[in-house]
Amino acid sequence: MTPTTDVAWHAPPADLARALSEPTLAALDELGVIAADGDDASAFLHAQLTNDSQGLDGHRVQLSGYCTAKGRLLAVFEQWRDGSTICLQLPREILAPVMKRLAMFVLRAKVTLVDASARWATFGLVGPGSTQALAAAFGVAPAPAATALVDGVRITHLADGTRSRERFVLRVAADAAGDLRHRLNSVAPVASGVWWWSQVDAAVPTVVAATQEAFVPQMINLEVLGGVNFKKGCYPGQEVVARSQFRGQLRRRLSLAHADADDLVAGGDVSLRDREEPVGRIVLAAAAPGGGMDLLFECPLEYLESGALHVGGRALQLRPLPYELIDVTA
């Protein structure tokens, strides 16, 4: 499934149930890659994105955001270095306009931006036993938060969610995807909605077409997840992001919830009982094991304890985040 509008993620109930009890492997064809090449590639991206592009090495994958001058996110990337190339992974549905906007600011810099999506294959591996499956297939499984490069496969160990365990992303050259599948042939293949449910469950946001320019990075916890470097130089929107951080204006945050619904979409409204205007917005939604949908949403912190938040008249059942909301600049 590769949605282009009204993004929501679904998967067969059997696939979702598998991810709670065994390793599962999902092809993530809905993700694309922008490749930045040239002598000035790292310096150029360093001046455009919220994270440090100049400190990247071949064994690290990091989150990073791309903002408007008003500090609103146009995209959230997974960013890594492949030789002399810096790769930015994001949903395919927004790749072309994001790359076009980045290219507007290249000017005299020695950097070339291309759509390299066809060069890469990306897989999500999630479920109990995934670490053991990787060790059997590749001889190693990276420690939490680490990335290992084994036989051309870049394996990143992500943080667990509240229910999703042992989460990995595997990136490989597209022509080697068949070999990767063969090496992991004991792992059950599942729909990509399983992986996206694990992202929701781990409270890891992304930006899609319906939510572009809707959030300052802190509104979706991007800085807590390591996606904002407050010590680097300027980038578009940096003053707004810094002001939000240092002047105590972090009143809106990303939260995790469940709803008895099957039609929630990114960009949908979150409402408060007895109030006409929406108070928040859905960031990402996915079908959950056992029925209904889990969702990430942002709204003012003051409404979280009200018990009156709902989506389309269906109550939100709040769930704790799998990480602590800390002040990364303290």
C-alpha positions as CSV (number, residue, x, y, z in Angstrom):
1,M,0.0,0.0,0.0
2,T,1.4,3.4,-1.0
3,P,-1.1,6.1,0.0
4,T,-0.9,9.5,-1.6
5,T,-3.6,11.3,0.3
6,D,-5.5,10.9,3.5
7,V,-2.7,8.7,4.9
8,A,-3.8,5.9,7.3
9,W,-2.2,2.5,7.6
10,H,-4.0,-0.8,7.6
11,A,-2.9,-4.5,7.7
12,P,-4.7,-7.8,8.0
13,P,-5.5,-8.6,11.7
14,A,-3.4,-11.8,11.4
15,D,-0.3,-9.8,10.3
16,L,-0.7,-7.4,13.3
17,A,-1.1,-10.3,15.7
18,R,2.0,-11.9,14.4
19,A,4.1,-8.8,15.2
20,L,3.2,-9.3,18.9
21,S,4.6,-12.9,19.0
22,E,7.2,-13.4,16.3
23,P,9.5,-11.6,13.9
24,T,7.8,-10.0,10.9
25,L,9.3,-8.4,7.8
26,A,7.6,-5.6,5.8
27,A,8.8,-4.0,2.6
28,L,8.5,-0.2,2.9
29,D,8.0,0.7,-0.8
30,E,6.2,3.9,0.3
31,L,9.5,5.5,1.4
32,G,11.7,7.3,-1.1
33,V,15.3,8.6,-0.9
34,I,16.8,11.9,-1.9
35,A,20.5,11.6,-2.6
36,A,22.8,14.6,-2.1
37,D,26.2,14.4,-3.8
38,G,29.1,16.9,-4.3
39,D,31.8,18.6,-2.4
40,D,29.4,20.8,-0.5
41,A,26.7,18.3,0.2
42,S,27.2,18.0,3.9
43,A,27.6,21.8,4.4
44,F,24.6,22.5,2.3
45,L,22.3,20.1,4.2
46,H,23.8,21.3,7.5
47,A,22.5,24.8,6.7
48,Q,19.1,23.6,5.7
49,L,18.1,20.9,8.2
50,T,17.5,20.8,11.9
51,N,20.2,18.3,12.7
52,D,24.0,18.0,12.2
53,S,24.8,16.8,8.7
54,Q,28.5,17.4,8.9
55,G,29.1,14.9,11.7
56,L,27.4,12.0,9.9
57,D,29.5,8.8,9.3
58,G,28.7,5.5,7.6
59,H,27.5,3.9,10.8
60,R,24.8,6.2,12.0
61,V,21.3,7.0,10.9
62,Q,19.6,10.1,12.4
63,L,16.3,11.9,12.4
64,S,16.3,15.4,10.9
65,G,13.6,18.0,10.0
66,Y,13.3,20.5,7.2
67,C,11.4,23.7,8.1
68,T,9.9,26.7,6.5
69,A,11.1,30.1,7.5
70,K,8.3,30.1,10.1
71,G,9.7,27.0,11.7
72,R,7.0,24.7,10.3
73,L,8.0,21.2,9.2
74,L,7.9,20.4,5.5
75,A,9.5,17.0,6.1
76,V,11.1,14.6,8.6
77,F,14.0,12.6,7.3
78,E,16.0,9.5,8.3
79,Q,19.4,10.7,7.3
80,W,22.6,8.6,6.7
81,R,25.9,8.7,4.7
82,D,26.6,6.2,2.0
83,G,30.2,6.8,0.9
84,S,30.3,10.4,-0.3
85,T,26.5,10.6,-0.7
86,I,24.1,11.8,2.0
87,C,20.8,10.1,1.8
88,L,17.5,11.5,3.1
89,Q,14.6,9.1,3.4
90,L,11.0,10.4,3.5
91,P,7.5,9.4,2.3
92,R,7.5,9.2,-1.5
93,E,4.3,11.3,-1.7
94,I,6.2,14.5,-0.6
95,L,9.6,13.7,-2.1
96,A,9.3,15.7,-5.4
97,P,8.1,19.0,-3.8
98,V,10.6,18.7,-0.9
99,M,13.5,18.1,-3.3
100,K,12.4,20.9,-5.5
101,R,12.3,23.3,-2.6
102,L,15.7,22.2,-1.4
103,A,17.1,22.6,-4.9
104,M,16.0,26.3,-4.8
105,F,18.7,27.0,-2.2
106,V,21.6,25.2,-3.8
107,L,22.7,28.4,-5.7
108,R,26.5,28.2,-6.2
109,A,27.0,25.2,-3.8
110,K,28.7,22.2,-5.3
111,V,25.8,19.8,-4.6
112,T,23.4,17.7,-6.7
113,L,20.1,16.5,-5.5
114,V,18.4,13.5,-7.2
115,D,15.6,11.1,-6.5
116,A,17.5,7.9,-5.6
117,S,14.4,5.9,-4.5
118,A,15.0,3.3,-7.2
119,R,18.4,2.5,-5.9
120,W,17.3,1.5,-2.4
121,A,15.1,-1.1,-0.8
122,T,13.9,-0.6,2.8
123,F,12.4,-3.2,5.1
124,G,11.0,-3.0,8.6
125,L,11.7,-5.9,10.9
126,V,9.6,-6.0,14.1
127,G,8.5,-8.6,16.7
128,P,9.9,-10.8,19.5
129,G,12.8,-12.8,18.1
130,S,13.9,-10.3,15.5
131,T,17.3,-9.9,17.1
132,Q,17.9,-13.6,17.0
133,A,16.7,-13.8,13.4
134,L,19.2,-11.0,12.4
135,A,22.0,-12.7,14.3
136,A,21.3,-16.0,12.5
137,A,21.1,-14.3,9.0
138,F,23.9,-11.8,9.3
139,G,26.0,-12.9,12.2
140,V,25.3,-9.7,14.2
141,A,22.4,-7.6,15.4
142,P,23.2,-4.0,16.4
143,A,22.6,-2.8,20.0
144,P,19.7,-0.5,20.6
145,A,20.1,2.9,18.9
146,A,23.1,1.6,16.9
147,T,23.6,0.9,13.2
148,A,25.6,-2.0,11.7
149,L,26.7,-2.3,8.1
150,V,26.9,-6.0,7.1
151,D,27.4,-7.2,3.6
152,G,26.0,-4.0,2.2
153,V,22.9,-4.1,4.5
154,R,22.5,-1.1,6.8
155,I,20.7,-2.4,9.9
156,T,19.4,0.1,12.5
157,H,18.1,-0.9,15.9
158,L,15.2,1.4,16.8
159,A,13.7,1.9,20.2
160,D,10.8,-0.3,21.3
161,G,7.2,0.9,21.4
162,T,4.7,0.3,24.2
163,R,3.8,-3.1,22.7
164,S,6.0,-3.4,19.7
165,R,9.3,-5.0,20.5
166,E,12.7,-5.5,18.7
167,R,12.3,-3.0,15.9
168,F,14.8,-2.7,13.1
169,V,15.1,-0.9,9.8
170,L,17.1,-2.6,7.0
171,R,18.3,-0.7,4.0
172,V,20.1,-2.2,1.1
173,A,20.8,-1.6,-2.6
174,A,17.6,-2.4,-4.6
175,D,19.3,-5.1,-6.6
176,A,20.3,-6.9,-3.4
177,A,16.8,-7.0,-1.9
178,G,16.1,-10.5,-3.1
179,D,19.2,-11.8,-1.2
180,L,18.1,-10.0,1.9
181,R,14.7,-11.6,1.7
182,H,16.3,-15.0,1.2
183,R,18.6,-14.6,4.2
184,L,15.5,-13.8,6.3
185,N,13.3,-16.4,4.7
186,S,12.3,-17.8,8.1
187,V,10.7,-14.4,9.0
188,A,7.0,-14.0,8.2
189,P,6.3,-11.3,5.4
190,V,3.6,-8.9,6.4
191,A,1.9,-5.8,5.1
192,S,3.7,-2.5,5.6
193,G,0.9,-1.3,7.8
194,V,2.4,-3.6,10.5
195,W,5.6,-1.5,10.5
196,W,3.7,1.8,10.6
197,W,1.7,0.6,13.5
198,S,5.0,-0.1,15.3
199,Q,6.1,3.5,14.5
200,V,2.9,4.9,16.0
201,D,3.3,2.6,19.0
202,A,6.9,3.9,19.4
203,A,5.6,7.5,19.1
204,V,7.9,8.2,16.1
205,P,6.3,10.8,13.9
206,T,6.7,11.6,10.2
207,V,5.3,14.4,8.0
208,V,3.0,13.6,5.0
209,A,1.3,15.8,2.5
210,A,-1.7,16.4,4.7
211,T,0.5,17.6,7.6
212,Q,3.1,19.7,5.9
213,E,3.6,23.1,7.6
214,A,1.4,22.0,10.5
215,F,4.0,21.5,13.2
216,V,7.0,23.1,14.8
217,P,9.5,20.3,15.5
218,Q,8.8,20.3,19.3
219,M,5.0,19.9,18.7
220,I,5.8,16.3,17.5
221,N,8.6,15.6,20.0
222,L,11.3,15.7,17.3
223,E,13.9,17.2,19.5
224,V,13.3,14.6,22.2
225,L,13.9,11.9,19.6
226,G,17.2,13.5,18.6
227,G,16.1,15.2,15.5
228,V,17.1,18.8,16.4
229,N,20.6,20.0,17.2
230,F,20.4,23.3,19.2
231,K,24.2,23.8,19.0
232,K,24.5,23.9,15.2
233,G,24.3,27.0,13.0
234,C,21.3,28.6,11.4
235,Y,18.8,26.9,9.1
236,P,15.3,27.9,7.9
237,G,13.1,28.4,10.9
238,Q,15.9,28.1,13.4
239,E,14.9,31.3,15.3
240,V,11.3,30.1,15.8
241,V,12.5,26.6,16.9
242,A,15.0,28.0,19.3
243,R,12.5,30.6,20.7
244,S,10.0,27.8,21.3
245,Q,12.6,25.8,23.2
246,F,14.2,28.5,25.3
247,R,11.3,30.7,26.2
248,G,9.1,28.0,27.7
249,Q,6.5,28.0,24.9
250,L,6.3,24.2,24.6
251,R,2.6,24.0,25.3
252,R,1.7,21.6,22.5
253,R,3.1,18.0,22.3
254,L,2.8,14.7,20.5
255,S,0.7,12.1,22.4
256,L,-0.2,8.4,21.8
257,A,-3.8,7.2,22.0
258,H,-6.2,4.5,20.8
259,A,-9.7,4.9,19.3
260,D,-12.4,2.5,18.4
261,A,-12.3,3.5,14.8
262,D,-11.1,2.3,11.4
263,D,-11.2,5.6,9.4
264,L,-8.7,7.9,11.1
265,V,-6.2,9.7,8.8
266,A,-3.1,11.9,9.2
267,G,-4.2,15.5,9.3
268,G,-7.6,14.7,10.8
269,D,-9.0,16.9,13.6
270,V,-8.8,16.1,17.3
271,S,-11.6,17.8,19.2
272,L,-12.6,18.6,22.8
273,R,-16.1,17.9,24.0
274,D,-18.4,21.0,24.1
275,R,-15.9,22.9,22.0
276,E,-16.7,23.7,18.3
277,E,-13.2,24.3,17.0
278,P,-10.6,21.5,16.8
279,V,-7.9,21.6,19.4
280,G,-5.4,19.3,17.7
281,R,-4.4,17.2,14.7
282,I,-3.7,13.6,14.0
283,V,-0.1,13.1,13.0
284,L,-0.2,9.4,12.1
285,A,-2.7,6.6,12.5
286,A,-2.6,2.9,12.0
287,A,-4.8,-0.2,12.5
288,A,-3.8,-1.8,15.8
289,P,-3.6,-5.4,17.0
290,G,-6.9,-6.4,18.4
291,G,-8.9,-3.9,16.5
292,G,-9.4,-0.1,16.4
293,M,-6.6,2.3,15.5
294,D,-3.6,3.6,17.4
295,L,-2.7,7.2,16.6
296,L,-0.2,9.9,17.3
297,F,-1.8,13.4,17.7
298,E,-0.7,16.8,18.9
299,C,-2.7,19.2,21.0
300,P,-2.1,21.5,24.0
301,L,-0.9,19.6,27.1
302,E,-3.6,21.2,29.2
303,Y,-6.3,19.1,27.5
304,L,-4.6,15.7,28.0
305,E,-6.1,15.0,31.4
306,S,-9.6,16.3,30.5
307,G,-10.9,12.9,29.4
308,A,-12.9,14.8,26.8
309,L,-10.7,14.5,23.7
310,H,-12.2,12.7,20.7
311,V,-11.9,12.1,17.0
312,G,-15.2,12.2,15.1
313,G,-17.2,11.7,18.3
314,R,-15.1,8.7,19.4
315,A,-13.2,9.0,22.6
316,L,-9.5,9.0,22.7
317,Q,-8.0,6.4,25.1
318,L,-4.7,7.9,26.1
319,R,-1.6,5.7,26.4
320,P,1.7,6.6,27.9
321,L,4.6,7.5,25.6
322,P,7.4,5.0,25.5
323,Y,9.9,7.7,26.3
324,E,10.1,10.6,28.7
325,L,9.5,14.2,27.5
326,I,12.8,15.8,28.6
327,D,14.3,19.2,28.0
328,V,17.2,18.3,25.8
329,T,18.8,21.7,26.4
330,A,18.8,21.5,30.2
